[in-house]
């Protein structure tokens, strides 16, 4: 059994000229052999600075190292480099933009000095054709650039807008993310008209004027909000109730962040949170930073039981609390992320936590004290993958305590310990994303900001969750990279290695799309009964669900009766199966009616009824005598003008006229790109030369030619007609007869050859003299001959082929070393230890 995989290791030449890929042949120690797809994926994990430092490693690095960069942040540090005397370096930014041609988003919110802001945007706009989004701040005098670049601006952050700054918002037609200091910043100063509508994310950093009219107007024009963040002091309960009432009308709200200082009691807070939870059914991420003038009571957070869809909770309480205050957290059974920042944290909170939070895989705790009992409860969380422990004091817990936690927690792979608590602000401008602290990781685990870690960017359509792996885990490479690596295995190796890990089981069969089944495979595994064949084929089909092509042409006389069983097993289990290649042998009617719609390749052309049964073919193989009915051949050619690949095996013609008639029919195929001829002739070489000349003059698209010639005698003019094959790139020549050197002279006129294969009884070294002039593009050469003594003389000529990358022949170790030292671009050399005399075409 063999399989073909859609990877870059093997480029198959299937006769389809539409496939523009050329064979890539690399030495074993060459990094190029891994292909640009795999290499680009590996390089995508590098930092931007490392990419510029490493791009000079090879040409493959230069091609692929910047392809995966689609988002970029620009700040003052990048624009004003110390190495340039803190002056604006326009040349450096231009170089970055030219190399990073695939950039789609640039984040300029780190730019505080906007003197050259217009130039920066122009550089990336002119060089990055995929640029679609710009995030920026409205600094001094934005009108000088906003009219030109406003259509690309999708995110704005500002600290108080004056009247002219507000008008710039009307030029940003794609604006979806906005952060302002106060609500009046989004209203026209003169008319009071709302300037921004249909936002997706909005941050209100401080509310100075409690204007209910503006509040109602803003939410009425932005019902599309899925993220809202608010930071402010609540002076009156009436305005706070109005705010929460408007929030409860946002049907698409998925993330809410509130940093509140309440001057009155928490009863208004509890009621307001309950209103939001009951009405915002899509809300899945909630962050609360609460400051009260008095201590929290047991009912403050009772409303959390109303948040049935809640998956991520970030809770900061800036007062000492009692145990009963946080009891409602235990009712949030769907939590996957939980961040707690308050004092004290009682171990009873985590008692039976495995039942309360069965899906929790991220837990961050910021408190001054954590007991060993607390760790014991946490270790029972069945899905926990990452634990972050933050403390302002030296922790009393030892390394043994944490090692014990790691050993007992079933899925815990990352433990982060930070020596100081960072009282974080929950109102970030960075797309309102959670920013889990970059802390020192316990047990040397690392998180990467690539496909290794799926970030939660407030887009609910992105269903990925953060994946956190230990340094010695294969899982950290991600399914994409692992799947690509596994795609290079043979099918037998895949079944042998699928038990290595869960990741292997998920990905190891995904890339199997083409499969070939032959007699050798069935006999190798003693599949001699219908029951055993059905069991084996069903097992393969169930695992290789992505199979789209099935080749059964290797199932011949011994296993012909098994074809219906094989076809049924794959048809029933592989929903992508769309192509079947097979033979029509004994009694095909018992299965052809059922599987006929999937059959795209048959190796026999049935002419029993005298009617043409196959039309509009692209590939065809004809095994016949030259004296067969020429009218049938004419009819076939007329109805199959789409043929691109043709194989003809013709034997036993005594008629010059018959051979010429065949050539005239074949020359009527205008799209023919590949022709393979196996000719055993008894009518002389003049017929063959004329036969090839007629085809060469008329088939202008022919680029691949294979000739297997068997005749009594072949003279110097037999191959003269090769000079008319002006576009020929690949030639395969097999002659089962003794020939003189002048027979091969016409090959020297095929200057466009890239692939040449010679299978000859004798071969003269003089044939390769000046081969660098004759075949300047040749990069694959195969020589098969019984007389290996000529290789020593040939190697000196062959070593001068400037484009040669692959050589297949039979030679000694000394001759091999000499060849490799002199050939400039040779990367692959295949040595056959045994030579078959060229008596048949392989």
KOLFIBA-555493 format. One record per residue (C-alpha): x, y, z. Coordinates in steps of 0.05 Angstrom, whole numbers, plus 5000, padded with zeros to 4 digits. Example, Ala and Ser with C-alpha at 12.3 -4.5 7.8 and 13.67 -1.06 7.14 Angstrom:
# KOLFIBA-555493
524649105156/527349795143/
# end
This chain:
# KOLFIBA-555493
500050005000/502550704983/499751384999/500552064968/500352665014/499153394997/505653655026/511554004997/516353425004/513853104940/511553484879/508252994832/508453094758/501752814736/501653074665/497253664681/500554284655/496054714698/500154484757/505854974752/509854674810/516654394791/520053814826/524254044884/530453624896/534553754958/540553454994/539353085059/542953625099/539254205065/534054585105/530554725039/527854015036/522654165089/518954625042/516755345049/510055165083/513254795141/518955285147/514355885146/510255585202/516455465245/519056175233/512256465252/514056355325/519956845322/519657555350/519958115299/526958305321/529357585312/526457565242/530658155219/536757855252/535857165221/533257335151/540357295123/541056555142/538656305074/534356475014/528756055044/528956475107/528457105064/522356825028/518556595089/520956955152/516257555145/510257225112/506557085177/507157795205/500158095198/499658545259/504759055282/505359555339/509060215329/511260635388/515961215403/521660735420/521360445350/520861115315/526261465355/531960975359/537861115405/542660865351/540361445306/541261975360/533861955377/532062235309/526361995265/528861425221/524361425160/528960955121/528360415175/520760455176/520560405100/524859785103/520259475154/514059625113/517059345049/519158695082/512558615121/508158645060/502658225091/501058705148/493558785159/493459175224/497959695254/497259945326/499960655335/497160785404/504260755432/506161385393/506061995438/510062465394/505862545332/510463015294/511662485240/505262095249/502762255179/509261995148/508861345187/501761195163/503561375091/509560895091/505360295113/499360495070/503760525007/507659875019/502659415053/497059265005/493258845055/492859405108/485659435132/485859685204/489360255242/489060365317/491361045340/490661615390/487962295374/493662745394/494863475374/492063705307/489263045280/485663375222/492163405182/492062645172/485162395191/481862585125/486862165086/487261565131/480561595167/477361035125/482760555152/482060765226/478060245265/480460405336/481661065372/483861235442/483761935470/484162355534/479162905527/477263175458/476463905440/471164125390/475564025329/478063345352/470963095358/469563245285/475162775264/470862195288/466162315229/471762145180/472861455210/467361065174/469960385198/470860585271/469060005316/473360095379/473360755418/476260955484/474661655512/475562025578/468362255586/461762135551/461062845522/467162695479/462762315430/457662875423/458163495380/459464105423/454864555385/449064125362/449463575414/449063055359/452062355371/458362285329/459661535334/454760975320/454960225312/461160135355/463359435376/467659625437/467260255481/471460475541/469061055584/474961215629/471861745673/464962035678/465162765697/458062985677/452362515695/448062695635/442462185627/440162475560/447062355529/447261665561/440661455530/442561745462/449361395462/446560695476/440860795427/445860915371/450560345392/446259735402/451759335367/456459395427/459358725449/464559025497/463559585547/468259845601/466860385652/471160725705/468061245750/465361485816/457861375825/455161995857/447761845853/443861195852/439061475800/444461565747/447560885763/440860555754/440060915687/446960665665/445359935683/438559985652/441660205586/446959655591/441459135601/438659325532/445059125496/442958455468/449858315437/453958485499/459157945512/464258295556/463058795613/468359135656/466459585713/471359965758/466560295807/467260725869/460460735903/459061285952/452560955976/451060235997/451959615956/444559455950/444159885888/450159505860/447058825872/440459035840/443959345780/448258735768/442058295772/438558715719/444458645672/445157895684/437757755671/437558145605/444458065573/443957325557/450257335514/454757605569/460657135580/466257575608/465458005670/470658425706/468858775771/473559245810/469359495868/470860045919/465760175974/465660676031/464160106078/465259366083/461758876035/455858486061/453557786042/448658025989/453358445947/454957915896/448557505900/446657725830/452257305800/447556715800/443757055744/449857035697/448456335669/453156405608/459056695647/465656385628/470856895651/470557275716/475657795741/473958015812/477658545852/474858765920/478459335954/476259186025/477058626075/471358146063/467757586098/467356876071/460056926054/461157516006/464357065953/459756465963/455656645899/461956495857/460655755869/454255805828/458156005764/459055295740/461155475669/467355875688/473655725648/477756335674/477556605744/481857175772/481157355846/484357975877/482158095949/483857946022/483057476056/481856856012/479156306056/480755586038/473355426045/472055805980/475655245943/472454665981/469054215929/471554685875/471854095826/464254065829/463254825826/467954965768/468954315729/471154705666/475955185699/482855165666/485755845685/486056085758/489656715782/489856885857/492557545884/492557555960/497457636017/496256936045/494656256016/494555626058/496754916041/489454706049/487655195994/492754865947/490054185965/483054385943/485654715879/489454075859/482653725850/480454185794/479753685736/480954175678/485954665709/491854805662/494855445689/495355725760/497956435774/499856585847/501357315865/503357575934/506358225960/510357856013/515157276013/510756666009/510856166065/509455606015/515555195995/517654885929/515454215956/508354475964/508054695891/511454065866/506153665904/500754085870/503753945801/504053205815/496853145839/493353615790/491553195729/492353715674/496254285707/501954475660/503855185680/504855495749/506756235753/509256555817/510057315822/513357635881/509158255880/501758395869/500258835810/493759195826/491759185754/487059655718/481459285685/480559835633/485859695581/486160035513/489259415481/482859185448/479959085517/483658425521/485758075585/493158175597/495457615641/501957835674/508657665643/511457335705/516856835719/514056145706/514855595757/517654955727/520455345668/513955355629/512955885576/507156205541/507956455469/503956995433/503156575371/498656005351/501255645412/496856095454/489756265431/488156955456/481257195475/480457835436/473257985454/470857685388/465957145408/466756825340/473756615361/472255995401/479455815418/481555805490/488655935516/493155315509/498655285560/503954745557/510154535594/516854615560/517853865550/510853755520/510053615446/503253945451/506354635457/507854635383/500454665367/496254205323/497854595260/505454485264/504853775291/499953585236/504653845183/510553455212/506452815215/504152895143/510952645120/510051945151/508051335111/501351025125/504450435161/508350905206/502051295222/498550675249/504750485288/505651185320/498551415332/498951175405/504651665421/500052205447/493052485443/495653015395/498352475349/491652135349/488152785331/492652985274/496452375247/491252165195/488652865175/493452945116/491952265083/487952465022/490251964968/491051214979/493250644933/491549914948/494849334911/495648584914/502048624954/498548975012/492848485015/497447885012/502348185062/497048195116/493947525095/487447865075/484647255038/477447275060/471847775053/471247845128/478648015139/478748505080/472448855104/475248925174/482049205152/479249675099/473949945147/479250075199/483450475150/477450855123/474851045192/481551335213/483151665145/476652055139/479552575091/481152095035/478752384968/482251924918/482651154917/487050784868/485450034861/489249914796/494449514834/489048994852/489848514794/488347784782/489347504853/484948014889/480148224834/474147954872/475748404932/474749054893/467249144912/468949034986/474549554985/470350064948/464449984995/468850065057/471650725034/465150985003/461350875068/466551205114/470151735073/465252285057/470452665016/471652084968/470752354898/475551964853/476651214842/481750914794/480750174777/481249614725/475349324688/476648584693/472147984704/464748144715/465248894731/457648974725/456648714795/459649344824/460349864769/452950084774/453750234848/460550574846/460750824774/459351564791/465751584832/470151244779/474551754744/480051304717/479550624681/485350274648/481449914592/477750244533/471749794518/470149764443/465649144443/459549494417/463349914366/460850554399/465351054434/464150994509/469251504536/469252244518/472852864543/478352474577/484752804602/489052184609/488851554568/493050924560/492450514496/495349814489/494449564418/497249324352/498749844301/494449474250/488049564291/482149954263/484350654247/477050894243/476050744317/482351134334/479951714292/473251714327/476551684395/481252274380/475452684353/471452604418/477352694465/480653344443/481653504517/487052964524/493353224559/496852564575/497151974527/500751304533/501150854472/503950154470/504249934397/507149274374/508048874310/506749344251/509349154182/506149754149/509450434141/502550694122/499350444187/504450794231/503751444194/496151414201/496851334276/501551944280/496552354240/491052184289/495252334350/497652994320/490353244323/490753324399/492154064409/492454034486/497153434489/502753574539/505452884555/506452304507/509251624525/510751134468/512750404475/514150184403/516449504379/516949604304/519049174245/518049674189/524450064194/526750714225/524351184170/517251054192/519051214265/522551864247/516752094205/511951874260/515352314311/516252894263/508752944248/506952944322/512453454339/510253944286/502953934306/502853844382/505654524401/504054424476/508053774482/513153844538/514253134563/516152564518/517851834536/520451354483/521650614491/524250344425/525249614407/527449484336/532249054295/536849634279/536750374294/540650854250/543251554259/536951884231/531951524276/531452104326/532652684279/525452914287/526853114360/529353784333/522153994319/520053904392/521554634408/518154644477/520553964502/522753994575/522753264596/525452684556/525751954576/529251504525/529850744529/533050364471/533649604476/538749544421/546049694405/546650394377/552050864351/553451534383/550551924324/543651644341/543552084404/546252714371/539353024360/538453034436/543553594439/538654044402/533554004458/536254614495/530154704541/530854034575/530254034651/529653274660/533252744621/533051994633/537251514590/536550764592/541450484541/545549864531/551950234511/553350974522/559251384498/562551904542/563252374483/555752454482/556352904544/561753344515/559654074520/553253854555/553154514594/552054874528/546854384503/542654334566/543654964608/537154854647/538054114661/537253974736/535453224736/539552704700/538651944704/543251454668/542250704666/547050254627/550249574635/557149854618/558950244682/566250354660/564250964621/561951344683/568951574699/569651934632/562452204635/563152514704/567953054682/562953304630/556853214675/560053624732/559854234687/552154244684/550854894720/543554764739/544254024756/540953854824/539753104819/543852554788/541951814786/547351314764/551850744786/559050914806/564650804857/565851204921/572051564892/568251774830/562552004874/567052444917/570352744856/563652914825/560853244887/566953684895/566453954824/558954014811/556654724831/549354624849/548653864857/544553724919/541953014909/545452394883/542251704878/546651094869/543850434844/547949834865/544849384811/543249554739/537749254697/538849204622/533749654588/529249124560/522749444582/519850114600/518750204675/
# end
